[in-house]
Each structure stands twice: as structure tokens, then as C-alpha cells.
Amino acid sequence: MSSAPALGQAIALPLCGKFADILRLKKYMSTRSVRVLFQTIALICSACLLIGIGFLGCDQTIVITIMLFFSGITLSFSSGGSIVSNGDIAPSYAGIIFGIANAFGTVAGSIGTVSAKALTPNGTQREWQIVFALYAAVCVAGAIVFAILAREVQDWARIEETDSSNKPKTIDISVIS
């Protein structure tokens, strides 16, 4: 069961990323709209699946595994959302920003496991429902925060160069790439 989300992601990640690129390149949606839409799908759908899993009994392993598989698929939409947004907000510093964001994500993942253990001392279904509801709330909060804060290239991330008149000229690297 624990590998079901990873299998779903292995299948869907490249497809979701390509779909996001098509929406942007054919100008069906702006870059920001694609990022917000894909991240919202990833987090809200995953939250719904987590809450649903909490109401299933331990004897329903096939249904739980299928829902975990679909959770991996829905999380794959982040390949068109937050995963690539580092390059949108600061193309010149995308690697550094990705490293910092990944560090926070790793810490959050570690805290998540420890908190799940602390919240399920008896392993009852009610305790697991609380864990899944808490994780779902974090997903919803993340979707809201991302939708509010997702932006295109930030002013501090623009590179200035001087032309022949020695006047600073701002270059938007996102247009080049």
C-alpha cells in the first residue's frame, strides 16, 4: 500500500508536466493560472482522498490502495504547480530557492511522521481519521497560500545590465527561456 502513491506519481508526473506546458505554450492559460490550477488540483484532490481513506476500515485494503494510487496521481499535478514555480519567481536563483523549499519540505515530512505516531497511540480508526483530517487541512491551507502568493518573476530576481549608454536595462529571463 505504501508504494501505491509512488506508482501513481511515476505514471502521472510526466503527463501532468506536459499537459501544463501545453496549456502555457498554446496560451490557453497564463503561467500563473496554470501553476495555481495545477497546485490546487494536487492539494485539494489529495485532501479529499485522505479524508475518504480515514473512513475506510482496515479490511478494505484494495479500496485504500486504489485511493492511495489516485492520491499519487493527483499529487503529480504539482509538476505543473509548485515544483516548477521556482523558475517562475526567480529564474537566476531557481536552484537555490528549490533547495531551500526542499529543505522545508523535508522537515515537514519528518514532522508529519512523528506527529502521526504521536496522534495514533492505539491505532484506532478515529485516531487515524484525525491524522488524515489534519493532513488534509495542511493540504487545503497550502493550496490557499500558494494561490495567494504565486507570482511571476520577482523584482529582486531581475538581472540588470547596462547598454551602450551605461543606463541600467532590466532583463526578464523568463521571456528568454
C-alpha positions as CSV (number, residue, x, y, z in Angstrom):
1,M,0.0,0.0,0.0
2,S,2.8,2.4,0.8
3,S,4.1,2.3,-2.7
4,A,0.8,3.0,-4.4
5,P,1.2,6.8,-4.4
6,A,4.7,6.5,-5.8
7,L,3.4,4.3,-8.6
8,G,0.7,6.8,-9.4
9,Q,3.2,9.6,-9.5
10,A,5.6,7.6,-11.7
11,I,2.9,7.3,-14.3
12,A,1.3,10.7,-14.0
13,L,4.2,13.1,-13.3
14,P,5.5,13.3,-16.9
15,L,1.9,13.5,-18.3
16,C,0.8,16.3,-15.9
17,G,4.0,18.3,-16.6
18,K,3.5,18.0,-20.3
19,F,-0.2,19.0,-20.0
20,A,0.8,22.1,-18.1
21,D,3.4,23.0,-20.8
22,I,0.8,22.6,-23.5
23,L,-1.7,24.9,-21.7
24,R,1.0,27.6,-21.3
25,L,2.7,27.3,-24.8
26,K,-0.6,27.3,-26.7
27,K,-1.6,30.3,-24.5
28,Y,-4.8,28.7,-23.2
29,M,-3.9,30.0,-19.8
30,S,-1.2,32.3,-18.3
31,T,1.7,30.8,-16.5
32,R,0.4,31.9,-13.1
33,S,-3.1,30.5,-13.8
34,V,-1.6,27.1,-14.8
35,R,0.6,27.0,-11.7
36,V,-2.3,27.9,-9.4
37,L,-4.8,25.5,-11.1
38,F,-2.4,22.5,-11.0
39,Q,-1.3,23.1,-7.4
40,T,-4.9,23.5,-6.3
41,I,-5.9,20.2,-8.1
42,A,-2.9,18.4,-6.5
43,L,-3.6,19.6,-2.9
44,I,-7.4,19.7,-2.8
45,C,-8.0,16.3,-4.5
46,S,-5.3,14.7,-2.3
47,A,-7.0,16.2,0.8
48,C,-10.4,14.7,-0.3
49,L,-8.8,11.3,-0.9
50,L,-7.1,11.4,2.5
51,I,-10.3,12.2,4.3
52,G,-12.1,9.4,2.4
53,I,-9.3,6.9,3.3
54,G,-9.9,7.7,7.0
55,F,-13.4,6.4,6.8
56,L,-12.5,3.0,5.3
57,G,-12.0,0.0,7.5
58,C,-8.7,-2.0,7.7
59,D,-10.5,-4.8,5.8
60,Q,-10.8,-2.6,2.7
61,T,-7.2,-2.8,1.6
62,I,-7.9,-2.9,-2.1
63,V,-10.0,0.3,-2.0
64,I,-7.4,2.0,0.2
65,T,-4.6,1.0,-2.2
66,I,-6.6,2.4,-5.2
67,M,-7.3,5.6,-3.3
68,L,-3.6,5.9,-2.4
69,F,-2.7,5.3,-6.1
70,F,-5.1,8.1,-7.1
71,S,-3.6,10.3,-4.4
72,G,-0.2,9.9,-6.1
73,I,-1.8,10.8,-9.5
74,T,-3.4,13.9,-8.1
75,L,-0.2,14.9,-6.3
76,S,1.5,14.7,-9.8
77,F,-0.3,17.9,-10.8
78,S,2.2,19.7,-8.6
79,S,4.7,19.1,-11.5
80,G,2.8,22.0,-13.2
81,G,2.4,23.9,-10.0
82,S,4.8,24.4,-7.1
83,I,7.6,22.2,-8.4
84,V,8.4,24.5,-11.3
85,S,7.3,27.8,-9.8
86,N,10.8,28.4,-8.5
87,G,11.9,29.1,-12.1
88,D,8.9,31.5,-12.5
89,I,9.6,33.7,-9.5
90,A,13.4,33.9,-9.8
91,P,14.9,32.2,-12.8
92,S,18.5,33.1,-11.9
93,Y,18.1,31.7,-8.4
94,A,15.8,28.8,-9.0
95,G,18.3,26.2,-7.8
96,I,18.9,28.0,-4.5
97,I,15.2,28.6,-3.9
98,F,14.4,25.0,-4.8
99,G,17.0,23.8,-2.3
100,I,15.6,26.0,0.5
101,A,12.0,24.9,-0.3
102,N,13.0,21.3,-0.4
103,A,14.7,21.6,3.0
104,F,11.5,22.9,4.5
105,G,9.5,20.1,2.8
106,T,11.8,17.5,4.2
107,V,11.5,18.9,7.7
108,A,7.7,18.9,7.3
109,G,7.7,15.3,6.1
110,S,9.7,14.3,9.2
111,I,7.4,16.2,11.5
112,G,4.4,14.5,9.7
113,T,5.6,11.0,10.6
114,V,6.4,11.9,14.2
115,S,3.0,13.6,14.6
116,A,1.2,10.6,13.0
117,K,2.8,8.3,15.6
118,A,2.0,10.7,18.4
119,L,-1.6,11.0,17.3
120,T,-2.2,7.3,16.9
121,P,-1.1,5.7,20.2
122,N,-3.8,3.0,20.0
123,G,-4.0,2.8,16.2
124,T,-7.8,3.2,16.2
125,Q,-9.8,4.3,13.2
126,R,-10.8,7.5,15.0
127,E,-7.2,8.4,15.7
128,W,-6.3,7.9,12.0
129,Q,-9.2,10.0,10.9
130,I,-7.8,12.8,13.0
131,V,-4.4,12.3,11.3
132,F,-5.9,12.3,7.8
133,A,-8.1,15.3,8.6
134,L,-5.0,17.2,9.9
135,Y,-3.0,16.3,6.8
136,A,-6.0,17.3,4.6
137,A,-6.2,20.7,6.4
138,V,-2.5,21.3,5.7
139,C,-3.1,20.5,2.0
140,V,-6.1,23.0,1.8
141,A,-4.1,25.6,3.6
142,G,-1.2,25.0,1.3
143,A,-3.4,25.4,-1.8
144,I,-4.8,28.7,-0.4
145,V,-1.4,30.1,0.4
146,F,0.0,29.1,-3.0
147,A,-2.9,30.6,-4.8
148,I,-2.4,33.9,-3.0
149,L,1.4,34.1,-3.2
150,A,2.2,32.5,-6.6
151,R,3.7,35.2,-8.8
152,E,5.8,35.7,-11.9
153,V,9.4,37.0,-11.8
154,Q,10.0,39.0,-8.7
155,D,11.6,42.4,-8.9
156,W,14.6,41.3,-6.7
157,A,15.3,38.5,-9.1
158,R,15.6,40.5,-12.3
159,I,19.0,40.9,-13.7
160,E,20.1,44.4,-14.8
161,E,22.7,45.0,-17.4
162,T,23.9,48.2,-19.0
163,D,23.6,49.1,-22.6
164,S,26.0,51.3,-24.6
165,S,24.6,54.4,-22.9
166,N,25.5,53.0,-19.5
167,K,21.9,53.1,-18.4
168,P,20.7,50.1,-16.5
169,K,18.4,47.8,-18.5
170,T,16.2,45.2,-16.8
171,I,16.1,41.8,-18.5
172,D,13.3,39.4,-17.9
173,I,14.9,36.0,-18.1
174,S,11.6,34.1,-18.1
175,V,10.9,35.6,-21.5
176,I,14.2,34.2,-22.8
177,S,13.7,30.6,-21.6
